[in-house]
Amino acid sequence: MSLDLLDSAASGMDAQRAALDVAARNVAAAEAAGPNAEYARAIPDFSVVEDEDGEALVRFEGTHQERGTNVDILTEMIAVMNASRAYESNASLFDTGKQLAEKTIELGRL
């Protein structure tokens, strides 16, 4: 059971890392294009999938372009903050699962 928790948390961390990468690419491309150039914002796409054990995992599927809008630094900073908080939540969940597994092993030794 705790291994399912670890896998789910790890998949969430991977997905949020990808979201951070997308935001960083958006900012870099907008800065390279200059203040008057147009650059369509990339939006990360995620899906929830089940693995062979029926466990729910989050998967980064890629990006799509948000047409008609340019990259806004404030919007990207908010996206970075949201992804960072979600990553931290998943890391905390992973740590809790790891502690649960360690305690279970300790109980088995008694």
Buried (B, 14 or more C-beta within 10 A) or exposed (E): EBEBBBBBBBBBBBBBBBBBBBBEBBBEBBEEEEEEEEBBBBBBEBEEEEEEEEBEBBBBEEBEEBEEEBBBEEBBEEBBEBBBEBBEBBBEBBEBBBEBBEEEEEEEEE
